[in-house]
């Protein structure tokens, strides 16, 4: 009897035959039962802060998505991030909003945070987007020059103050360009808006933000 090809489900953590999977990427995926529990944002786009044209975030943070994002972000499961990005693109109908860019820029980590984690989760998402959209990723156009507290530990005005002046953009890399700025989670938008402020200040033509998921201030624990 021919053995069925099996994939690891990131939702229920079981190996399952392909016929039980909703979507797969390499040797991982999500089974049909777990896929049914995913909550999507209403229209996947949001009105935004002053310096951002639009935010695109397909998933609502919670359940299977939040557990998988945490494993991706804190447990070294880099392939989870690549899979979640591929899955997000399957749901996303308005891909033209992503294509209307000149370059993809991930939200940078401070060097201390990068050394601690070993990778920038936003860069992994950006790399997968770049392959799907046939765009370039620039990891040297935006820098985090000051370490900050985790935004999830703060509320209200303290979020704005926490990231104010934490980034700097390279004018030569972004001037006149339409930027797709990439992050993992969009909550109140203060980090993305500060990045966009610096990008626009350096001459960028526009900034669109892509995040895997949208979270409320109460639901985000990252």
N, C-alpha and C positions, 0 to 999 in steps of 0.2 A: 504494500500500500504506500502510495506516495505521501511523504511527510509534508504537511502544510507549512508554508512560510509564516513565521510568527514575528510579532512586533511587540515592543514594550510600551504599554499605555502609561503616559505621564500622569493621567488622572487617577486611575485605580491601582497603578503599580503592579499590573499583571501582564504576563506575556500572553498574547492572544493571536489566533489565526487571522490572516489578512481579511477574511470575509466579515470579521467582527469590528474592523477598524473603519472609522470615518475618514481619517486622513493619516498619512504616514510620511516620514522624512528619514531617510537612511534606515536605522533599525529601531526608531521610536515613532510614536504617533499618539492618537487619541481614539479610544474605542467609541462606538456609536452610543453606548449608554452614557459615557462621560460627556460626550459632545452635546447631548440633549440638555445637560445641566449648565452649559455655558450661557451666561447672560451677555447679550450684546447691547451696546449703547443705541439709543433710539434711531438716530440717522448717521451716527459715526462722525459727525462734525460738530464743532462747538464755536460759539462766539468767544472772543478771546480778549487778551489784554491789549494795551496800547500799541505795542510794537510788533504784534503777530497778526498776520492776515487771517489765518484759520488754524484750528487744531483738528487733527484727524486721529481718532482713537476708537478702534472697533469694539474692544471688550470692556465690559464693566468689571471693575476690580472686585473679586470675591470668589469663593468656592474653588473650583478646579484651577481657574486662571491665577488667583492669588497664590495658591500653593505652588503652582508651577513656576511663577515669577520668583517667589522666594527661593526655590531650589536653584533656579538659574542665577540669581543674584548673589546668594550667600553660600551655596553648597558646591560651587564649582561645576555645575551642570550647564556648561556653555552651549551644548547642543540643544538644550531646552529653549534657549533664546532664539536660536536659528529656526527651530520648528515653530515656535509661537509666531514668529514673523511671517513664515510661510503660510501658517494657518490664518493669520489676520488678513493676508492678501487674498485668500480664498473668499473671505466674507465681504471684502471691501468692493463696493460697486463703483465708487467714484475715484478710480485709480488715476484719472486724468489730473486730479489735484496733486498727486504725487509726481506725475511725469513733468509737470510744469515747473521744473527747477533746473538750475545749471550745475549744482553740486550738492552733495549730501554731507552734513556736518553733525557728528554725534556730540551730545553734551559731554564735556570733558570731566574727568575726575581729577582731584588734586593728586599730586605725585605720591603723597603719603597714603591716601586711600587706594590708589592704584597698586602700590607696593603691597599693601595689606590684602587686597582682594585678588590680585594677580591678573586682572583683566578689567576692561571697561565694558559693562553690559550694553551700554548704548552703542558702542562701536560694533559689537557683534550684530545687533539689530540693523545698524546702518549698512554693514557689509552684505547682509542678506537682501536688503532693499536694493542696494546697488546692483546686485546680480540680476534681480527681477526686473529692474527698470532700465538697465544698461546705462547707469550713471556712475560718476566717480565719487569716491569718499575722500574728504580732506580732513585729516586729523591734526593738521598743523595750522588751521585757520582760526581756531578758537582755543583759548587756554584758560584754565582755572588757576589764578595766581594767589588765591587765598583759600585755605581750608575753611570749611564751614561746618556748622552743626547739622545733624540730620533734620531736614525740614519737618519730618513727621513728629519731632519732639517739640515743635513750636506751633503757635497759632497766630492768626491775624497779622498785625503789623510787624511782629517779630520775624515772620517769614521774609518779608520784604527787606528788613534790615540785615538779616542773616546773609543774603546773597548779594546785597548791594556792593558793587566794586569788586566782586569775586572773580570776574572774567575780563579778558581782554581779547580783542579780535585783530587779526592781521589785515590791514587795509588793502595791501597788495593782493591778498588771496580772495577777498570778498567784494571788493568795490565793483558795483554795477551788476552783481550776480543775484539771481533768485535762489534763495537758500532753502533746502529742506533740512530742518533741525530735528534731530532724533533723540528721544528719551524713552525710558521704559514705562514710567507711570506719569500721568498728568493729573495733579490734584488741584491745587489752587492756581497753579501756573506761574508762580513767582520766579522759580529758577529759569524756566523757559523764557519768560518775559525779559529777565535781566540779560540772558544770552542774546536775545533778539535786539535788545536796546543797544548792546555793544556792536552787534553786526550791522544794524542800520546806521549807527554812528560812524562806523568804518566805511560806509558807502554802499552796503548791500541794498539791492533794489527792493527786495521783499523777503519775508520769512514765513514759511509754513511749517507747522510742527506736526510730526508724527510720533505718537506714543502707542505702545501696545494696548494700554488700557486707561480708562478714566476712573478716578477714585474720588470719593467725597473725603473731606477732611477727617471724618469719623472712621471711614472704612480703611484708610491707608495706615499701615503699621510699618512702612519702610522709610 
